[in-house]
Amino acid sequence: MRRAYLLAALVAAALLVGCGHAEESTTSAPSPVPKTTTQTIAFAPSAEVANNDDIDPTGNCLMEIKKHCSDVEVGEGRIADCVSDLIAEAEVQEVEPEADTDPVEVSDACREEVYQYKITRNANINRNIPLAKACKIDADKHCNITWFFGYKSGQIISCLREVKELLAPACAKQIFKLQMDAAIDFRADPQLYENCKEDASTLCEGVKFGGGRVQACLRDHRMQLSWGCEEQLFRQELEDSDDIRLSVRLYTRCIREKRKFCAEVAPGSARVKDCLEAHRHDDGFSDECRTEVDSMIESRVRDFRLDSRLRTTCESDIYNMCAFFGDVDTLDTEDTSVIRCLQDYMNEITSPACRSMVRKYKELAAEDIRFDVPLAEACFEDRQRLCANVPPGSARVIRCLTNGRDKLSPLCRATLFDEEIRFSENIDFQYPMRVACAKELKLFCKDVPHGEARAIRCLQEHKEDTDFGKDCKKEIEAYEHESASDYRLNYRLSKSCREDIAALCASVCAAEDGSTCGGTVLRCLTERKDEIKNEACEQEVLYFEKMEVSNFNNDVILAAACRGDVQKFCAGTQSGEGRMHECLRAHRSELSDTCRKEELLLEEQEAENVELRPGLMRTCRSERRTFCGTVQPGQARVFRCLAEKMSDPDFGEPCRTEIINKLQRRQANWKLDPTLRKACKSAVQQLCATEDSAASEQGLVYKCLVSHYMDVDEGCQKELGRAVHMAFFVWKEGAILTNECDADVKKLCLASRPNMASTPGSVGQCLAAKLEEGTKAGAAVLSDKCLPLVDVAEPPNMKQAFEAGLTVALLQSQLSAVESTTGLTMLKRDTQGNAQALTLTGWTALMGIASMVLLVLWGVNYAWRQYRGISDQSDYTLVVKGKGGRGTR
């Protein structure tokens, strides 16, 4: 019957249209549509419905019904639903036209008729026959409260919306259709319309009804809304947050992306929204859809309740950790504190699913200032003033603010600094680095956890590798430079050194307004590293020192002091691997006083540990592995080992040259010798303070200590003797510490052996022999200026002088002395006079065999004495020295 009625009505309407106005004067007005009274829900008012609860099939939608809905039965909103589907399809086509599909056209009059039908229908549940039938039991069970409070328009429907999780499936389906109607046209939500109609007429004049456009306009003007409108608008957002279909503008503008990226994702539980969020940076994702997704995220971060998954997944953690004891579905608007609280205590969250979601929000905050509410609000005016032309996203605005830190307002600067500290813990919160280093993370650090800055440290340690990308290296260097500006931005160091900083450097920096400490606390830690108690802190300070010596920009204080010198002398030098420091030191005498002082301080640090000398590490990599692989770095142990082994035939010439240059450089400043600096610190303060304060780098402190040799303690004597001994070991004409002996060397050593100086240790052994010769003869062979130096340099126990009796250098020197005395040829030399091989013939061969036998007997005797515990009285000449002068041997 209903189908026949619809067809008859359509035919009649067509005939009327075809006849035009010819019969107008004689045709009577159409009879009124019959209405019926219905009251499915007893505690709601009865209602009169037309067309068995449907739109007029002969009304403003006649053409649309005839073309698209002719086979749909009238009643219970079926025709209205069919036309609503047409309207939705037309909305989508307006945004995303399909070339192979005929456009759907729905007149404005038809649209308004459908909207008005649904507005009227949603005022009383009995007007909506399918809803009343499906929800009769649920309404009676959950919403039968009119007997106490009285009935209000839309009250029962509103109640059912609030308890939709408890409804039977058939009822829940009808409630969802109702939500769709209200999401499309705000007038279909009685509470929203009542509270927002004046705001809409004022703020959204001219905005077309339908398509969720009025709600979108109201959200765009949220700060100007009345309290009641804002509350109801949020209530609808909260109710609609589960399903993308209820976010009409988002759904309409992202329909293509939904089909492309999320086709297999079922609607509900915000799954499609989360899918779109995850793919918003993928190729093929339109800017229009990305804008809507970003707007959705911005709403979520302002109130956690708009993320239905977070709301349910983290419910217990929210209650337990964030003291949020209210109902999460209450209508209080914006609550940014909960997401901030969850982020701050992320590592303490018990639920892995909740922790994962909170980490995602922290990543979003690090990526876009709009998703970091405290920062966005604190820096709103600063952003307009300094970064107005910087588009949001990819941490561009955050980086812009960071680069203009000195120009920021106090509130913005402090908030920004707090966020930088929070983000320093994980590469996932360093958006530009994470994007630039995606390949390197897989290549070098795939099994390294991201937390505790471990992945960042892994990338730092591999940044000089061949396959390390330039973009990633640039981001790593930017991170290092930023973390060097304030210890609090260096997560690992800040955490490991918290107690040591409080004990040693608490008064160094008191910046609390977001200003950086400018490297002052880091400088304090490096200067007082011997007092650090936490081993983890020691390691982090050492790593920071490596950063300093590798890239001069990471020493903020030095970089500021040397900025002009860099421009003047090293403008073309690429930073990294210590190259800038090498360039500055090559111009040492030309540097400004402040720059020279800072470079000297850094040199003192480098002298402590070979790992702080990038150039030496690079040149001597194989020698360190071969000769000193088991030597632990620190206290210059590795450098001393390399110096002891540099006479080995397998020792590379480039490394030997580097070691010799470092040893000769030490002669300028006693502080470059760590063990001497430690042993003679008090002696210098007492006896050579004037020379030390001069900072002349002319070896004045060394010479002062030599002149007061008998006035210093035994430890200082030992280290001073070793230092002078090493200076003679690598003798070079004009060297700062040994130039008093240059004439003696030429006269007594080089006259007979011009190439002696090419062998490390030969000159020192020659001078020692001359000192011994003068002692035995009772008349000094060495000059008055040279003798004190050689006397200090010649240790009483020869076994402690780099086991000199067993070194190649000493053996060559001894054999050369035998050659000059006997006239026998015992060394085979090349054309430059350098020894290449040992030659023993005749009686010298017999003496060699006899010497070998004696050496074996001596070894047996030595082993026996060690076994029996007999003291070792090594053969040496006793030297008695008294105050004010030097003894005789």
Residue, then its C-alpha position, 0 to 999 in steps of 0.5 A: m500500500r505504501r509503495a502504491y501510495l508513493l507511486a501515485a503521489l509521484v505521478a500526480a505531482a508530475l502531471l501537475v508540473g506538466c500542466g503548468h498554470a493552465e488549470e490553476s484557476t480551476t484546480s483546488a489546493p491539494s488536500p492536506v497530508p494526513k497525520t497520525t498520533t503516536q506515543t511509543i514511549a509512555f513517559a514522553p509526550s505523544a506526537e503527531v507525525a505525517n507520512n508515517d514519520d517521513i518527509d513529504p514525497t511530493g514536497n521540495c525533494l520531489m525531483e531528487i526522490k523521483k531520480h534516486c529514491s523511487d523504490v524506497e518505501v515512505g515512512e519511518g524516515r526512509i525517504a528522508d534517509c535516502v535524500s540525506d545520503l544524497i546530500a552527504e554524497a554531494e558534500v563529498q563531491e564538492v570537495e573531491p569531484e570524481a571524473d567518472t561519476d555523474p554529479v549528485e545535485v540536491s537543491d537547497a530547498c530540498r536540503e532545508e526540508v530534510y533538515q527541518y524534518k530532522i530538527t522537528r523529529n529530534a525534539n520528542i522521541n515519539r516523533n522518531i518512530p524507529l528510535a522510539k521502537a528500538c529504544k523503548i526498553d533502554a529509555d525506560k531502564h536508563c532515562n525514565i526520570t521525567w516523573f521527578f524532574g518533569y519533561k524537557s524538549g529532547q531530554i530523553i534523547s539526550c539521556l540516551r546519547e549519554v549512556k550509549e555504551l549501555l544501549a542495546p545494539a538496535c537502540a545504539k544504531q538509532i542513536f548513532k543516526l541521531q548523532m549524525d543528524a546533529a553533527i550535520d546540522f547543529r539545529a538538530d541538537p536541541q541543547l546545542y541549538e538553544n545555547c548557540k543560536e545567538d552565537a551562530s547568528t553573530l559569529c557565523e552569519g552567512v554560513k550555510f547550514g548542513g555539512g557541520r559547517v556551523q559547528a566548525c565555524l563556532r569552533d574557529h571562534r571558540m574564544q568568543l563563544s558564550w559559556g553555554c555555547e562553549e559547553q554544549l559545543f564541547r559536549q557534542e565534540l566529546e560525544d562524537s569523538d569515537d567515530i570519524r563519520l560524526s566529525v563531518r568536516l574531517y570526514t568530508r575533507c579526508i574521504r580520499e585519504k581514508r579510502k587510500f590509507c585506512a580502507e581496512v580500518a573499521p570505524g569506531s573507537a577513533r580508529v580511523k582518526d588515529c590511522l589518518e593521524a599516523h599517515r598525515h606525513d605520507d606522500g599523497f596526503s592532501d594539505e586540506c585533509r592534513t589541516e583537518v587532522d592537525s586541527m583534530i590533534e590540536s583539540r585532543v591535546r587541549d582536552f584528553r577526553l576528546d581522544s576516546r582511546l586515551r580516555t579509556t586506555c589511561e583511565s586508571d593511570i589518570y586517576n592514580m597519577c594525575a589526581f583527576f577524580g572527576d568523571v572523564d565525561t563531565l562537561d568541564t571544558e579544556d583540561t590540558s593538565v592531564i596530558r601534561c601530567l601523563q607526559d611528565y610521569m610517562n616512565e611510571i605509567t603501568s599500562p604499556a598501551c597507555r604509555s605508548m599513547v602518551r609517548k605519541y602525544k609527547e612526540l606530537a608536542a615536539e613536532d608542532i607547537r600547536f600540539d604543545v599547549p603550555l608552549a603555544e600559550a606562553c609564546f603566542e605573542d613571541r611567535q607572532r613577533l618573531c616567527a609569523n612567517v614560519p609555517p607550523g609543523s616539523a618543529r619549525v616554529i620551535r626551532c625559530l623560537t630557540n634561535g631567537r631565545d635572547k629576544l623572547s619574553p621571560l615567560c616564553r623563554a622559560t617555558l621553551f627551556d622547560e620543554e627542551i629539557r623534557f624533549s632531550e631524553n629521547i630521539d623520538f622527541q627530537y623531530p628534525m633529528r628523527v626524520a633526518c637520521a631514519k636511515e642511520l638509526k636502522l644502519f647503526c642503532k637498530d637494536v639501541p633503545h631510544g629512551e635515556a638518550r641512548a639512540i642519540r648517543c649511538l648516532q653521536e658515536h657513529k657520526e664520523d663513519t663513512d656511511f653516515g649521512k650529511d643531513c643526520k650529521k648536521e642534526i647531531e652537531a646541532y643537538e650537541h651544540e645546543s646541549a653544550s650551551d647548558y648542562r640541563l639540555n644534556y640529558r645523560l650528563s644532567k641525570s648522572c651528575r645531579e649530585d656532583i653538580a649540587a656539591l661542586c657547581a651549585s653556585v656557578c649558574a642560577a638561571e631560572d628564567g629560561s636563560t642558558c648557563g652558557g657552558t659555565v656548569l660544564r666548565c666547572l665540571t671539567e675543571r673539577k673532574d678529579e673531585i667527581k664521585n659518581e663514575a657515571c658522571e665522570q664518563e659523561v664529563l669525559y664524553f662532553e670533553k670529547m665533544e669540545v675537542s672535536n668541534f670548537n662550537n661545543d665549547v660555548i665559552l671558547a667559541a665566543a672568545c675565539r669568534g673573531d680569531v676564527q673569522k680571521f685565521c680559520a674561515g675556510t676550515q671545516s669544523g669537526e675532528g678537532r680541525m678548528h682547534e688545530c688551525l687556531r693553534a697554528h696561529r697561536s702567537e697571533l691569537s687574541d689573549t682571550c682566545r689563546k687563554e681558552e685554547l690553552l685551557l682546552e689543551e690542558q684537558e686534552a693532555e689528560n686523555v688521549e681520547l681528547r686528542p682527535g688528531l693524535m687519535r686519527t694519526c696513531r690509531s694503529e699504533r695505539r692498538t698494536f703497542c698500547g691496546t691494554v692501557q687504560p686511557g686517563q692520566a696521560r697513560v696512553f700517551r706515555c705508552l706511545a712515547e715509550k714505544m715510538s723507537d720501535p721499528d714498527f712504529g709509524e713515522p706519522c705517529r712518531t712525528e705527532i708524538i714528538n710534536k706533542l712532547q716538544r709542545r709540552q716544554a712551553n707549558w708545564k700544565l700540559d704534562p698532567t702527572l707533572r702538574k699534579a706532582c708539582k702543583s704545590a711546589v709551583q704555588q710556593l716557588c714559581a707563582t710569578e713564572d706561572s702567572a706570567a703565562s708566557e709559554q716560554g717554559l719559565v715554570y720548568k726552568c724555575l723548578v729545575s733551579h729549585y730542584m733540591d727544594v721540591d719533594e721527591g714526587c715532584q723531583k721524579e716527574l720533573g726529571r722525567a719531563v726534562h728527560m723526555a725533552f732531551f729524548v726528542w731533542k730539537e735545536g732551539a727547543i724551549l726547555t733544552n736550548e741551553c744545551d744546543a751548543d753542547v749537543k753540536k760540539l759533543c754529540l753531533a760533531s762525530r755523528p751528524n745524524m744522531a738527532s734523527t734517532p729519538g733518545s740518542v742525544g739524551q744518551c750522549l749527554a748522559a754519557k758526557l755527564e758521567e765522563g765529567t763526573k769520573a774525570g772530576a772536571a765538568v765536560l758540559s757547560d754550566k748552563c747545560l749541566p743542571l738540566v742534564d743532571v736533572a734529566e739523568p735518573p739514578n735508576m736506568k731501568q726506569a728510564f723507559e727501560a733504556g738499556l733495552t731500547v733500540a735507541l740506546l743500543q744504537s747509541q752504545l754500539s756507536a760509542v764502541e765504534s768510535t772507541t775501537g774503530l770497528t764497524m758494528l752497525k750497517r748504515d744507509t747513505q744518510g747514516n741511519a743504522q739499518a743492521l748489526t754486524l759482528t765479526g771476529w772477536t766481536a762475535l765471540m764477545g757477543i756470544a760471551s755477553m749473551v752467556l753473561l746475560v743469561l747468568w745474570g737473568v738466573n741470578y736475578a730470578w733467584r734473588q727475586y724468589r728469595g726476596i733479596s733486595d735489588q741493589s741495581d748498579y748505579t752511581l750514587v749522587v749526593k746533592g745538597k741545598g744550594g748546589r749540585g753534588t758530584r758523582 
